[in-house]
């Protein structure tokens, strides 16, 4: 290629390069929609998420009469001590908190703000539990993201559609739209003594690894418990006819309301998954841990108290199983069958 050809190409190349550079600069500095504007929005959104999460944590400490310091906030939000310090400075400058001798408390404005966030969170948890197929262990994390993204107006519409629920699926009261919340009641299961009877009114959903294990044990708000043994290493109690043992750490994540009277006579139902092919039984109930779309699906298929049900055929892998109910054969997986309580007719009951 000779010099003349290069000179002929250069002007066009320079123009294209210039247009490209201008386009890149325009994309970077474009007001509201450029790269800098988007990064700024992401940063501001992250700051708001931390701010609102900190307010929720502070309110929870206040509600449960526990102390709160900077280290507690850093641990709860999974941020560094330096980040927690800057966050507290921001909350203080906004008039949302007060600090006295390293003790952090909410101001009236901060308390009102935190209750609005908590209301949104708990309403959406209720929606996820009752109206979707989101797994129980994921309700909290999903609601944690939603609470920072939806408008209060959208949440109020949702609350109205659900009939204005007053408790979330973990047993926590939902603040009213006016910011009212009943006083905290109950005590930790770890504080009960041998012979105490109580009703579970709340299961703490954080940290997730502890909550998931409590869910696997089949514990839920409303369940009655009878404490049979307590020592430094464990607490043993009866719940729905089953014996359960927890360490004090795990028991501390369950709040119970003490009941007076005699030991509750709870019937232990068998599970649908325990029926052999050809056996028959009546549906006694669906576990409270079966909620939302999964519960509605089972009820739509005829799994309701009093219905006769019998396993007819097993798949090659053994799961699912074909059950005969309401004159129709339906497929039910083992995980679902373990959530269905049955009552065998006395004449066909298995001898103990």
N, C-alpha and C positions, 0 to 999 in steps of 0.2 A: 504494500500500500504506500503510495507516494505522499509527500507533504501536503499537496493540494487536496487529496481526498480527506486527510485528517482534519484540515482546516474547514472542509465542507461539513464534516460530521460534528465537530465540536460545538457549534452554536446550538444545534438541536438537542444534543446531549446535555448541554448546560441549562437549557430551558427546562428540560424534563427533570433534571436534578433540582433545579430551583423550585419547580412546582411541588416536587416530592418533599423538599425541606419545609416549604411553606405549609404543606398539608400536615406534616408531622407536628410542626409548631402549633398550628391551629388546633389539632386534636389534643395536644397537651394543655394548651392554655384556654380552650373554649370555655366560657363561663357556664357553670352549672352542669355541663355534660362532658367536659374535657377530663383528661387523665388526672390532673391535679385536683379538680373539683370532686371527682369520684373517690380518689384516695382520701380527700378531706372528709367526705361524707362517711366513708368506712371508719375512719379514725374517730369521728364524732359519735358514730353509732356504737362503736366498741366502748367508748367512754360512758355513753348513756346506759349500756347494758351493765357495765360494772357498777355504775352509780345505783341503778335500780336493784341489782342483786345485793349490793351492800345494805340498802335500805330494808330489803326483805329480811336479811340476816339479823340486822339490828332489831327489827320489830319482833322477830321470833325469840331473840334473847330476852327482850323486854316482856313479851307475853308469857314466857316460861320462868320469869324471875331469875334469869342467869346473867352473870356478868359478861361483858364483851370488851375486848381490847383489839389493838391493831393486829396482833398476831392471829387472833381468831378470824378476823376479816380476811387476812391474807390467805389463811388456810382454807376457808370456806370458798373463796373466789378463785383459789389456785393461782395467786399472783405473788410477786415478790414483796418483801417488806417495804422497799422503796416505792413500789407502785401503790401499795396500800396507804403509805404516808401521804402521797400526792392526792390520792382519792379522798382521804379524810380532809385534807386542806380544801379541796373543792367543795365537799359537802358542807364544811364549816362556812366557807365564803358564801354559799347559797342559802345559808340559814336553815339547813335541814337537820343539823346535829349540833349538840353542845358537848364540849369536852371539859371535864373537871377532874383534876388529879388522875389523868389517864383513863378515867371512866367516860365512856361514850354513851350518850343518850340522844334519843330523837326529840326534835322540837315538835310543836303541834303541826307545823307545816310538813316536816319530814314524816311524821306519823301518818298524816292524811295521804301523802304521796305513796308511802309504802302500802297502805291498805288498798289503794286503787290498783297497784300492781298485783297484790296478793289476790284480790277479787278476780282479776282477769285470769290469773294463773289457775285458780281453783275451779272456775267455771269451765275453762277449756279442758282441765283434767276430767271433769265430770262428763263433758261432751265426748272426749276420747274414750272414756270407759263405757259409756252407755250407748253411743251411736256409731262407733267405728270398730274395726277389727284390730286396732293397735294393741300389742301385747301389754299385759299388766305392768311389766317391768319398764316399759317405755313411756308410760303416761306422763311421768314427771319430766323427763328430758324433752319430750315433744312440746309440752305446755311451757317449759322454760324458754324455748325458742319463740313460740307463738306470742307470748306475753309482751315481747318487745317489738312486735311487728304489726299487731292489729290495733285498730282504734277502739276506744271505749264504747263508741256507738255500735260497732259490730258485735262487741261482747254483750252489750245490753240486749241487742236483738236476739242473740243466741240464748241468753238467759231466759228471755220471754218465751222462746220456742220450747224450752225444756221445762217450763212451769216454775221458773225462779227457784232452782234447787238451793237448799240451805247448808248442805254438806258436800264436800268433795269425796271421791271414792276411797280415800284413805281415812275418812272420819273427821277431817278438819272442818270447822265451820267456815262458811263462805261469808266474808264481810258483806254487809248490805251496800246498796248504791250510795247510801248516806255515810258510809264508813263506820257503821256500828258492828261490834263483834262481841259475842258473849265472853265472859271471863273464862280463863283456862280452868279446867277441872280434871279430876282424875289423878292418878299417880302411876309411876313406872311399875311395870310387872316385876322388875328386880327388887322393888321395895316391899312386895307382899310377903306374908309369913305363912307358914304351914297352916292349912285349914281355912285360909282366906278364899272367898268366892268373889269373882269379879266378871265384868263384861268388857271385852276389848272395845275401846272407843276410838283408838287411833293407832296406826302403824306408820312409823316414820319412814319416808321414802328415800332418805339419804343417810349414809352412802349407799350407792346402788348395790354393791356386793352383799351387804347385810340384808337389804330389803328383798333381793331376789331369793335369798335362802329362806326368809320368813314366808314368802309367797309359796315356795316349794312345799313347805310344811302344811300349807292349806289354811293358814291363819288369816282371819279377816275381821273387820269391824262388826260388832254385833255378836260375836262368838263368846259364849260363857266359858270361864276357866275355873278350875278348882285346884288350888296349890296343894300338892301332896308331900313335897319334900324341898327343903331349902338348905344350902350350905354355901361356903365361900366360892366353890367352883361351879355350882350349877343350881338351877331351879327346875323342879319337875312339877308338871301340872297335867290335869286331864282336860281335854277339849273335844267335845262331840264324840265321846266314847273312846278317844285315842289318848295314849300317854305321850307327852312331849317333854323333851329336856332341852334347856337352853343355858348357855353361859350367861353370867350377869351382864356382859357387854351387849349381847343380842337381846336379852330380856328388857334392857333399858330403852330399846327402840319401840317398845310396845306400851301404850298407855291404857290403863284399865280404870273402870269405875267400880269401886267396891260395892258389893251387894250383901245384904243381910239375909239370914235364913239358912235353910238346910242345903246340903249338897245338891246341885241340880241333877235331876234324873235325865240324862241325855241319852238318846237312843243312837247306837252305832249302826248306820245303814251299810249294807254291802254296796259295792260298785257294779255298774253294768258290765264293766270289763271282766268281772269275775264269773259271769254266767257262761256255762258251757253250751255248745250247740245242742238245741233241742229242749233246753230248760226254759221255763217261763217265770216271769216275775212281774210285779207292778212297779211303775215308776213312782218313787216316793217324792223326789225333789231334784232340782238342778242346783249344783253347788253355787253359792254366792260368788265364787271366784270365776264363774262363767258369766260373762257380761256382754253387752253390746250386740253386734251382729251375730256373733256365735250363739248367744243365748236365744235370740229371736229365730235364728235358723232352726235350732233344735225344736223349739216350741211349734214353729210352723210345720215341722215334719211329724208332729203328734207326740213329742216327748213332753208330756204334761202329767202332773200328779194323777194317779189312778189308771193310767193307760197300761194295758197289758203289752209286754214286749218280750221277744224271744230271738236269740241269735239263730239264724238259719244256715248261713254259709260263710266260711272264711276264705279270704283270697289266698293265693299261693304263698304269699309272704306272711300271711296271718294278720295283715293290717291293710285296708280296713276290713270290717266284718259286716255282713249283711244281716240286718235286724228286721223282724216282722213286727210292725206296729200300725194300728189303725187300718189293717187290711192291705198295707203296702210294705214292700221290702226296701229299706233304705241303707245306704252305706255310712257307717260311723267309724271314725278312726279311734284308736285306742286312747289317745290323749283326751278326746271328747268323751269317750265311754267312762273314763276315770272321773269325770265331772258330773256323772249322772248317778244319783242314789236310787237303789231299788229295794223293794221289800218282797222277799220270797213268800209264797203261800206257805202256811205252817206245815202242811202235809208234805211239802217238797223241800223244806228247809234242811240244810246240811247239819248232821248231828255233830255236836261239839265233843 
